[in-house]
Amino acid sequence: MNKVYMDYAATTPLDQRVFEAMRPYFSENFGNPSSIHRYGQQAEAAIETAREKVAAVLNCSPGEIIFTSCGTESDNLAIRGAALAMREKKGANLLLTSRAEHHAVSKTAEQLEKYYQFQVEWLELDKFGVVNPAVVEKAINSSTAVVSVMYANNEIGSINPIAEIAEICRQRGVLFHTDAVQAAAYLPVDVSKLNVDMLSLGGHKFYGPKGVGALYVRKGTALIPSQTGGGQEFGLRAGTQNVPYIVGFAEALRLSAEEREARSAHVRPLRDRLIGSILEEIPDSRLTGHSELRLPQHASFVFKDVDGNLLLTLLDAAGFACSSGSACKTGNPEPSEVITSLGLSRDWGLGSLRITLGAASIPGEVAALLKALPELVQQTRALGRN
Ligand SMILES: *Cc1c(COP(=O)(O)O)cnc(C)c1O
């Protein structure tokens, strides 16, 4: 039975080279980076080397990198931390964020609204799921604390014009954060070119370990820490650092930057073949997200009158691991907020399918999926009619 992984946007396997870099920090190099003695110094040096590696990829200074426990934590620290700091500093209480954000951003904004008396304004998307900079410009006012718009969308692959949005925020004196967790595997993350104040990363989306992330915080940006305790990470993220994971994170990011073009060149033609064939072969199918401004490994669709979760189950039974955009796994499913915000009706929105490729994807796997999928979509439609 074949087993084909096509869900690299959910997570990527750990690169063997990254694993080797991490290994000594699980065993002989076990010190606490805050300790004074040489065990501690060695661990601290590993973290500072990792920080320099990350800063080199982001084109910033090492003191602007905060290591966290995941992409989600980076988003939380950025948004909650900036919101609270900006309210203290200038009484600002408005958060602007898009309707397509990952829950790490949207649920944080909702919590700030419900329990911390902030107001949230949700920025509308165009039909490709892209945030138009003019929409941001219009929404900013004197009480805006922070704007957060993701770099590339995990569900539909669309890429936002981050540098343009950042420029508007800078002109208006408002902090700008971008969730680059999904983007970093394939897009450049030069924070000086992107001109952002804060940028979130998560290790397991670019062949690093799960459970480690980083937040870029531009020098001089005030943040109130979410987690209090020791003074680690410049006082912004208390808790003894996860040394092996931080080492792995930095090595994985370095390799991603070094191999970015080769990795794109590997997945892009496979993705294009998927999109071309699926739209041609499967009746009532549509691409979601932008056709050009999208991640090179990312193909996402909706099929009319299809139960997306049932389709995923049939695909899994046939050996293909893919994903959908529907928020519920059981019961009464609803199309995801992202799919809904594209303006798709329910009969289309429930039938979403995301196929994301990666390092181990090969043409034979794509061919096998293309052979199986039309029949599986048809079966799903037939089952839905009963
Ligand atoms: C995966 C993902 C996250 C969450 O990152 P974790 O490291 O899994 O917490 C946040 N935002 C986007 C866009 C993602 O794709």
The ligand as an SDF file (V2000), in Angstrom:
LIG
                    3D

 15 15  0  0  0  0  0  0  0  0999 V2000
    1.6600   26.5910   11.3820 C   0  0  0  0  0  0  0  0  0  0  0  0
    1.2940   28.0260   11.4370 C   0  0  0  0  0  0  0  0  0  0  0  0
    1.2540   28.7110   12.6630 C   0  0  0  0  0  0  0  0  0  0  0  0
    1.4840   28.0180   13.9930 C   0  0  0  0  0  0  0  0  0  0  0  0
    2.8170   27.6220   14.1460 O   0  0  0  0  0  0  0  0  0  0  0  0
    3.1480   26.5020   15.2710 P   0  0  0  0  0  0  0  0  0  0  0  0
    4.6550   26.4820   15.2850 O   0  0  0  0  0  0  0  0  0  0  0  0
    2.5550   25.2370   14.7710 O   0  0  0  0  0  0  0  0  0  0  0  0
    2.5750   26.9690   16.5360 O   0  0  0  0  0  0  0  0  0  0  0  0
    0.9360   30.0450   12.6480 C   0  0  0  0  0  0  0  0  0  0  0  0
    0.6950   30.6910   11.5050 N   0  0  0  0  0  0  0  0  0  0  0  0
    0.7270   30.0720   10.2990 C   0  0  0  0  0  0  0  0  0  0  0  0
    0.4450   30.8440    9.0680 C   0  0  0  0  0  0  0  0  0  0  0  0
    1.0280   28.7240   10.2310 C   0  0  0  0  0  0  0  0  0  0  0  0
    1.0550   28.1060    9.0420 O   0  0  0  0  0  0  0  0  0  0  0  0
  1  2  1  0
  2  3  1  0
  2 14  2  0
  3  4  1  0
  3 10  2  0
  4  5  1  0
  5  6  1  0
  6  7  2  0
  6  8  1  0
  6  9  1  0
 10 11  1  0
 11 12  2  0
 12 13  1  0
 12 14  1  0
 14 15  1  0
M  END
$$$$
